[in-house]
Amino acid sequence: MKLEESLKNCPVVKRGEYDYFVHPITDGIPLVEPDLLREVACRIIKIGNFEGANKIVTAEAMGIHLATTLSLYTDIPFVIMRKRSYGLEGEIPVFQKTGYSKGQLYLNGIKKGDRVIIIDDVISTGGTMIAIIEALKRAGAEIQDIICVVERGRGKEIVERKTGYKIKTLVKVDVVDGKVVIK
């Protein structure tokens, strides 16, 4: 599949002690090819529970192209958790810490009773996903499904243990000797 092949060939850079892989789906560079984005969206739709969902939720920035594509395919609107506050009524701030960054995320546009699907590009430490889940629970939303394109590290199991929610992924990877390896 194109996703796996493109991951095997993507560059890896250091961010402190963290080996960070640079890929079109997870970083938007060097170039997001339509056929790769289409493949990823179709694979997400195939494994996801979109029935009855009324919102897709993603985090800024690398979930935006995924949520946009899924929204176009499913006719479900999407909400972006932003890295800055807009001060809108009902805005929910949550703290997020990943393997290479930390800061606030802000949720707007979710009401009590909304049935949501969380979409993200990669889960590695689980910090972003825990923040998203916390914000949605505070908003009173029902989390119907959680799907991440790439799984790396122990983030998936950490989130599942801490929150009780199951996370679906398309591919599991690791970085070994400066290369992405499919597990």
Backbone bond lengths (Angstrom), bond angles and torsions (degrees), N, CA, C in turn:
res aa  C-N    CA-C-N  psi(-1)  N-CA   C-N-CA  omega(-1)  CA-C   N-CA-C  phi
1 M - - - 1.453 - - 1.533 108.99 -
2 K 1.308 114.73 151.25 1.460 121.07 -175.91 1.534 111.94 -61.56
3 L 1.334 118.01 -39.04 1.459 120.94 -179.36 1.526 110.86 -59.44
4 E 1.313 116.59 -50.82 1.464 120.17 -178.13 1.533 111.49 -63.29
5 E 1.323 116.96 -43.78 1.466 120.19 179.61 1.521 111.38 -62.52
6 S 1.328 116.69 -42.17 1.462 119.70 -179.19 1.531 111.48 -68.03
7 L 1.326 117.46 -33.36 1.464 120.51 176.95 1.528 111.36 -66.91
8 K 1.326 117.20 -42.45 1.468 121.01 -179.56 1.528 111.41 -60.20
9 N 1.314 116.89 -28.60 1.461 121.16 -174.16 1.524 114.02 -103.18
10 C 1.321 118.77 6.02 1.465 119.43 -176.29 1.534 111.27 -84.72
11 P 1.339 116.85 153.28 1.462 120.04 179.42 1.531 112.47 -72.89
12 V 1.323 115.30 155.73 1.462 122.94 176.52 1.527 107.23 -122.48
13 V 1.340 115.81 131.13 1.467 121.19 177.96 1.523 109.09 -124.86
14 K 1.317 115.84 157.11 1.470 121.35 178.51 1.514 109.80 -88.94
15 R 1.321 117.04 135.10 1.469 124.37 168.26 1.517 105.13 -123.48
16 G 1.310 115.76 91.85 1.458 119.66 -171.34 1.511 108.28 67.08
17 E 1.328 116.40 -122.95 1.469 121.41 178.03 1.524 112.02 -91.65
18 Y 1.322 116.96 -3.92 1.464 122.23 -173.46 1.525 110.57 -90.37
19 D 1.341 117.80 126.66 1.460 122.75 173.43 1.524 108.07 -84.10
20 Y 1.330 115.68 109.83 1.465 122.62 -172.86 1.521 108.61 -105.98
21 F 1.350 116.84 121.71 1.464 118.59 177.47 1.530 109.37 -89.26
22 V 1.313 116.16 140.45 1.461 123.28 -176.69 1.526 108.00 -107.09
23 H 1.340 116.18 117.05 1.463 121.12 -172.58 1.527 110.03 -143.40
24 P 1.316 118.50 148.84 1.467 120.66 -179.10 1.535 114.16 -55.74
25 I 1.314 118.58 -38.88 1.466 120.71 -178.50 1.521 110.76 -74.21
26 T 1.322 118.57 -36.68 1.457 121.57 -176.19 1.520 114.22 -92.98
27 D 1.343 117.23 -14.22 1.463 119.97 -176.44 1.525 114.96 -137.11
28 G 1.325 117.16 -12.43 1.457 120.04 -178.82 1.513 113.51 74.46
29 I 1.326 117.22 11.81 1.456 121.35 176.73 1.523 108.89 -138.77
30 P 1.298 120.69 157.32 1.450 124.39 0.98 1.527 113.30 -75.09
31 L 1.326 119.10 -27.73 1.457 122.07 -178.12 1.522 108.54 -156.01
32 V 1.316 117.73 129.56 1.464 121.59 177.18 1.523 107.71 -92.63
33 E 1.310 115.50 108.11 1.465 121.40 -179.89 1.532 109.51 -82.84
34 P 1.343 117.10 136.63 1.472 120.07 -178.78 1.527 113.59 -57.44
35 D 1.340 118.15 -37.42 1.461 118.56 -178.17 1.524 112.13 -68.16
36 L 1.328 117.80 -33.62 1.467 120.76 175.89 1.525 110.18 -68.39
37 L 1.312 117.60 -46.23 1.466 121.44 179.20 1.527 110.71 -61.97
38 R 1.319 116.55 -41.21 1.474 121.21 178.60 1.526 110.70 -63.91
39 E 1.345 116.45 -43.70 1.469 119.66 178.67 1.522 110.81 -59.65
40 V 1.324 116.59 -47.19 1.465 121.15 -178.68 1.524 110.23 -61.88
41 A 1.320 117.67 -46.25 1.473 120.87 -179.69 1.529 111.04 -61.83
42 C 1.313 117.35 -43.74 1.470 120.07 -179.83 1.522 111.38 -65.10
43 R 1.327 117.11 -37.48 1.471 120.35 177.65 1.522 111.12 -67.80
44 I 1.331 117.26 -37.36 1.468 120.75 176.50 1.525 109.96 -64.28
45 I 1.317 116.95 -46.16 1.469 121.11 -179.76 1.524 110.56 -61.18
46 K 1.321 117.22 -37.76 1.464 122.04 -178.74 1.528 112.09 -64.18
47 I 1.347 117.90 -37.46 1.471 119.83 -176.96 1.531 113.07 -97.92
48 G 1.326 117.55 -13.37 1.461 120.97 -174.28 1.522 113.92 -86.93
49 N 1.322 114.71 156.77 1.460 122.47 175.78 1.531 108.22 -101.46
50 F 1.319 116.56 86.91 1.458 122.58 -177.16 1.530 112.46 -91.67
51 E 1.327 117.34 -9.19 1.466 122.31 -176.96 1.533 110.95 -61.83
52 G 1.299 116.56 118.59 1.462 121.78 176.97 1.519 115.05 82.82
53 A 1.333 117.86 -4.59 1.465 120.19 178.33 1.522 109.39 -69.65
54 N 1.328 116.62 142.37 1.463 118.51 178.25 1.526 113.12 -116.75
55 K 1.350 118.07 -1.54 1.459 120.14 175.56 1.527 109.40 -153.45
56 I 1.324 113.97 144.19 1.453 122.31 169.81 1.530 105.57 -104.55
57 V 1.333 116.77 135.60 1.467 120.98 179.86 1.523 108.49 -120.94
58 T 1.331 115.05 134.55 1.457 120.95 177.23 1.511 109.20 -141.93
59 A 1.321 115.91 165.54 1.464 120.97 178.38 1.521 109.87 -102.49
60 E 1.328 114.37 147.29 1.456 120.79 173.63 1.531 107.95 -65.58
61 A 1.254 122.77 139.77 1.437 126.64 2.14 1.525 110.80 -112.26
62 M 1.324 117.68 -26.83 1.457 118.22 -167.42 1.521 115.25 -81.07
63 G 1.302 118.31 -0.20 1.451 119.24 170.91 1.516 112.31 -89.73
64 I 1.329 117.49 -10.35 1.470 120.86 -172.15 1.530 111.81 -63.64
65 H 1.327 118.01 -47.13 1.463 119.12 -179.40 1.532 111.41 -66.24
66 L 1.328 117.01 -32.44 1.464 120.57 177.12 1.524 110.81 -68.26
67 A 1.335 116.18 -47.75 1.469 120.31 -179.89 1.526 111.13 -64.03
68 T 1.319 117.42 -38.92 1.463 120.60 178.34 1.525 110.55 -61.19
69 T 1.313 116.64 -49.21 1.464 120.84 -179.23 1.530 110.60 -62.57
70 L 1.325 117.15 -44.86 1.466 120.48 179.47 1.532 111.20 -64.05
71 S 1.315 116.53 -38.96 1.461 120.68 178.03 1.528 111.00 -61.69
72 L 1.312 116.74 -41.97 1.465 120.91 178.93 1.526 111.56 -65.26
73 Y 1.337 116.91 -37.85 1.471 121.01 179.61 1.524 112.90 -75.09
74 T 1.333 117.95 -32.87 1.474 121.19 -171.63 1.526 114.46 -107.69
75 D 1.329 117.44 -12.34 1.471 122.93 -174.20 1.524 112.86 64.13
76 I 1.322 117.25 24.26 1.461 122.39 175.38 1.528 107.52 -100.75
77 P 1.340 118.27 125.81 1.471 119.46 178.67 1.528 111.34 -67.84
78 F 1.340 115.20 161.07 1.462 118.27 -179.24 1.518 111.95 -127.95
79 V 1.337 113.37 157.29 1.456 124.20 179.91 1.521 107.25 -123.61
80 I 1.331 116.65 137.11 1.455 121.59 178.63 1.527 108.96 -108.14
81 M 1.325 116.86 122.92 1.463 120.04 170.34 1.510 106.22 -74.84
82 R 1.330 116.07 120.62 1.459 121.74 -173.11 1.518 111.39 -97.75
83 K 1.327 114.98 161.69 1.466 121.80 179.80 1.520 111.79 -91.77
84 R 1.320 116.64 2.35 1.467 119.41 175.87 1.516 108.84 -137.06
85 S 1.305 114.56 154.87 1.454 122.02 -179.60 1.520 110.23 -81.88
86 Y 1.327 114.89 140.87 1.459 120.98 173.28 1.526 110.63 -107.48
87 G 1.333 116.44 -9.63 1.451 120.76 177.45 1.511 114.51 70.33
88 L 1.331 117.62 20.86 1.459 120.52 179.10 1.526 110.31 -74.14
89 E 1.318 115.42 153.28 1.454 120.37 178.27 1.524 109.75 -58.96
90 G 1.323 116.62 131.41 1.456 121.96 178.99 1.516 114.59 84.08
91 E 1.329 118.37 3.80 1.462 121.18 179.79 1.531 109.42 -61.54
92 I 1.328 115.93 136.54 1.461 121.18 -177.60 1.525 109.08 -116.60
93 P 1.343 117.90 114.79 1.463 120.54 176.53 1.530 110.27 -90.66
94 V 1.335 116.38 142.84 1.466 121.75 173.69 1.521 108.50 -140.54
95 F 1.328 115.49 150.79 1.462 121.26 178.54 1.518 109.05 -87.49
96 Q 1.336 115.61 137.48 1.455 122.31 179.90 1.523 108.86 -126.10
97 K 1.346 116.09 133.78 1.471 120.82 175.08 1.517 108.34 -133.42
98 T 1.343 115.64 125.42 1.459 121.12 178.41 1.522 108.79 -114.70
99 G 1.324 116.34 -172.05 1.452 120.85 179.21 1.516 113.26 -69.81
100 Y 1.332 117.11 -15.84 1.462 119.45 -176.36 1.520 114.27 -137.17
101 S 1.341 119.03 3.33 1.467 120.65 178.67 1.520 110.62 -158.19
102 K 1.336 114.96 168.35 1.456 120.37 174.45 1.521 108.01 -154.21
103 G 1.338 115.47 156.97 1.456 120.00 179.65 1.518 110.83 160.97
104 Q 1.308 115.60 -174.08 1.454 121.78 -179.05 1.525 110.95 -90.38
105 L 1.324 115.48 148.15 1.457 123.86 167.15 1.522 107.00 -121.02
106 Y 1.323 116.50 148.72 1.464 121.04 -175.82 1.522 109.47 -127.38
107 L 1.334 115.46 127.36 1.461 122.21 -180.00 1.518 109.73 -103.98
108 N 1.316 116.01 129.22 1.461 123.74 173.30 1.529 108.04 -132.02
109 G 1.314 116.84 159.22 1.462 120.71 171.34 1.508 116.29 83.42
110 I 1.318 118.30 10.19 1.467 121.75 177.52 1.516 108.45 -113.62
111 K 1.343 115.06 132.91 1.463 121.09 178.53 1.527 109.93 -114.07
112 K 1.311 114.91 159.87 1.465 121.02 175.92 1.529 108.62 -56.22
113 G 1.333 115.08 132.24 1.458 120.78 178.79 1.517 114.78 91.84
114 D 1.342 118.28 -9.64 1.462 119.27 176.43 1.524 109.06 -59.86
115 R 1.329 115.50 141.69 1.466 122.04 176.90 1.519 107.13 -104.28
116 V 1.319 116.38 111.31 1.463 120.79 -169.41 1.522 112.89 -117.10
117 I 1.326 113.17 153.49 1.451 122.64 170.77 1.520 106.43 -117.41
118 I 1.312 116.43 126.13 1.461 120.97 177.58 1.532 108.13 -91.98
119 I 1.332 115.06 130.61 1.458 121.83 177.97 1.525 107.71 -123.99
120 D 1.333 116.27 133.23 1.464 119.45 175.22 1.518 108.84 -143.15
121 D 1.315 115.58 160.40 1.459 120.49 -177.18 1.527 112.00 -77.27
122 V 1.332 116.90 -45.16 1.460 119.87 -176.04 1.523 109.65 -146.48
123 I 1.318 115.47 145.20 1.463 120.54 171.38 1.524 106.28 -121.37
124 S 1.337 115.45 121.77 1.469 119.37 179.17 1.522 110.99 -127.36
125 T 1.325 117.84 -59.96 1.467 119.82 178.13 1.526 111.96 -92.97
126 G 1.327 117.06 -23.25 1.455 121.92 -178.04 1.517 113.89 92.16
127 G 1.330 117.74 -6.26 1.458 121.04 -175.59 1.515 114.83 -61.07
128 T 1.315 117.38 -44.07 1.467 120.53 178.97 1.520 110.29 -66.24
129 M 1.330 117.29 -44.74 1.467 120.37 -176.84 1.525 111.37 -64.94
130 I 1.310 117.78 -39.99 1.467 120.28 177.66 1.526 110.06 -61.59
131 A 1.327 117.47 -41.22 1.471 121.10 178.02 1.527 111.37 -63.81
132 I 1.321 117.40 -43.19 1.472 120.85 179.15 1.521 110.40 -62.28
133 I 1.312 116.56 -47.55 1.474 120.96 -179.55 1.520 110.26 -60.85
134 E 1.323 117.65 -44.56 1.463 121.75 179.25 1.534 111.07 -58.58
135 A 1.326 116.37 -46.41 1.469 120.36 -179.63 1.526 111.08 -63.24
136 L 1.317 117.39 -43.13 1.475 120.66 -179.43 1.521 111.79 -66.30
137 K 1.321 116.94 -38.23 1.466 120.06 176.91 1.531 109.99 -64.36
138 R 1.343 116.66 -42.82 1.465 120.31 178.40 1.524 111.22 -62.67
139 A 1.334 116.86 -32.12 1.468 121.27 179.19 1.529 111.95 -77.40
140 G 1.333 117.44 -14.66 1.459 120.90 -178.83 1.517 113.62 85.35
141 A 1.330 116.79 20.15 1.461 120.79 179.03 1.522 110.40 -81.75
142 E 1.315 115.24 155.36 1.463 122.20 173.72 1.528 107.08 -98.94
143 I 1.312 116.73 119.68 1.466 121.10 178.73 1.520 107.73 -85.43
144 Q 1.323 114.65 112.64 1.460 121.55 -174.20 1.533 111.87 -89.26
145 D 1.321 116.62 -34.41 1.458 120.34 -179.60 1.523 108.84 -161.94
146 I 1.329 115.80 154.50 1.460 122.29 176.87 1.523 107.20 -133.64
147 I 1.332 115.14 124.44 1.454 119.84 -178.74 1.526 109.44 -133.64
148 C 1.327 115.72 128.42 1.457 122.51 173.75 1.520 107.71 -118.68
149 V 1.311 116.86 142.18 1.455 120.02 -179.00 1.524 110.31 -68.26
150 V 1.332 116.51 -53.22 1.460 121.11 -174.10 1.530 110.00 -115.93
151 E 1.317 115.22 134.06 1.469 122.11 174.47 1.517 108.27 -109.80
152 R 1.330 114.20 129.80 1.464 120.09 178.64 1.523 108.38 -141.71
153 G 1.298 117.57 137.69 1.456 120.25 177.52 1.518 112.46 73.72
154 R 1.326 115.54 -154.61 1.470 121.83 -174.01 1.523 113.13 -103.42
155 G 1.327 118.22 8.33 1.456 121.60 -176.19 1.517 114.29 -56.18
156 K 1.317 116.95 -41.45 1.463 120.59 -179.42 1.527 110.82 -59.95
157 E 1.316 116.80 -50.05 1.469 119.23 -178.38 1.532 111.19 -67.65
158 I 1.331 117.79 -34.65 1.471 120.96 177.53 1.524 110.26 -63.24
159 V 1.330 116.88 -47.71 1.470 120.94 -179.98 1.523 110.75 -63.58
160 E 1.317 117.12 -44.80 1.465 120.36 -179.44 1.527 110.92 -61.58
161 R 1.331 117.14 -41.68 1.470 121.05 179.36 1.529 111.15 -67.17
162 K 1.345 117.42 -44.47 1.464 121.04 -176.28 1.524 113.57 -74.07
163 T 1.333 117.18 -31.89 1.469 119.62 -172.44 1.528 114.17 -110.18
164 G 1.322 117.38 -22.61 1.459 120.91 -176.10 1.527 113.38 84.09
165 Y 1.313 118.23 -1.80 1.473 121.56 178.84 1.520 110.09 -91.51
166 K 1.337 116.41 139.81 1.464 122.21 175.68 1.522 109.07 -86.84
167 I 1.321 115.69 143.88 1.462 122.14 -179.41 1.524 108.69 -119.63
168 K 1.328 114.82 130.06 1.464 120.90 175.79 1.524 108.37 -97.98
169 T 1.336 116.38 142.81 1.464 120.99 177.00 1.527 109.31 -133.39
170 L 1.339 115.11 157.96 1.461 120.18 178.53 1.522 112.36 -89.35
171 V 1.323 116.39 -36.08 1.459 120.04 -176.89 1.524 109.43 -150.58
172 K 1.333 115.49 143.95 1.459 121.40 177.78 1.525 108.08 -110.69
173 V 1.347 115.82 132.10 1.464 120.30 -177.33 1.517 111.21 -131.95
174 D 1.316 114.32 166.92 1.453 122.49 168.66 1.520 106.30 -143.18
175 V 1.317 116.37 163.16 1.453 121.01 174.61 1.519 106.90 -111.38
176 V 1.336 116.03 119.68 1.458 122.55 -177.87 1.528 107.93 -128.22
177 D 1.314 115.80 123.94 1.469 121.19 179.44 1.528 112.53 51.70
178 G 1.337 115.57 42.63 1.455 120.41 176.37 1.508 116.04 75.60
179 K 1.339 117.63 14.66 1.462 122.44 -179.94 1.526 109.64 -130.52
180 V 1.339 115.46 147.19 1.455 120.73 174.85 1.526 108.08 -81.31
181 V 1.345 114.82 130.50 1.452 122.08 -179.91 1.525 107.61 -119.54
182 I 1.330 117.38 130.95 1.464 122.70 175.74 1.512 107.74 -81.39
183 K 1.351 115.86 130.43 1.481 120.38 -178.90 1.513 110.90 -96.89
